[in-house]
Amino acid sequence: MKKIVAGVVIAGAALIAMMLKRKNKEDEEPILITLEEDQDEPIEITMDQEYSLITIFERQTWQSRIKILLKQLVDQKQLKLVHSMQFASQAKLFDGVREFKQYDYLLVEADEHHQVVIEKEVENFYDDICKEVLNIAQITRSHEGVYREFEIKG
């Protein structure tokens, strides 16, 4: 008789424990993990879309040149980034300069041949400088201009 009572008590305790576990699981909210499909796409596609007026060869050449120039200026925290470009007309020049001002560039020089030199103080970070060069080249070409060159000065 003691064995039967003990068995019933143990079975009852097990049943109560299972019901409590089930109730706790129902109270918890399920955690859903989703993977974005964009993670598998290479970065080049987005750069091609963002800088559609710049060829891959130009972009790679400028990035290599920036690396070389920054190796010489590794001890500098602030640098001066200087861009040279030429526009087809005075109206295009004004439109381009207006847009450059939105990126905090200063107009250093402009002449009667619609050639422009702009500059900006930047931090010594490779990615930031690459983005600045690509942005200015893209803006220049979007206003029918010719992006000549850039310089990085300490």
Secondary structure, 3 states (H helix, E strand, C coil): CHHHHHHHHHHHHHHHHHHHHHHHHHHCCCCCCCCCHHHHCCHHHHHHHHCCCCCHHHHHHHHHHHHHHHHHCCCCCEEEEEEEEEECCHHHHHHHHHHHHHCCCEEEEECCCCEEEEEEEEECCHHHHHHHHHHHHHHHHHCCEEEEEEEEEC
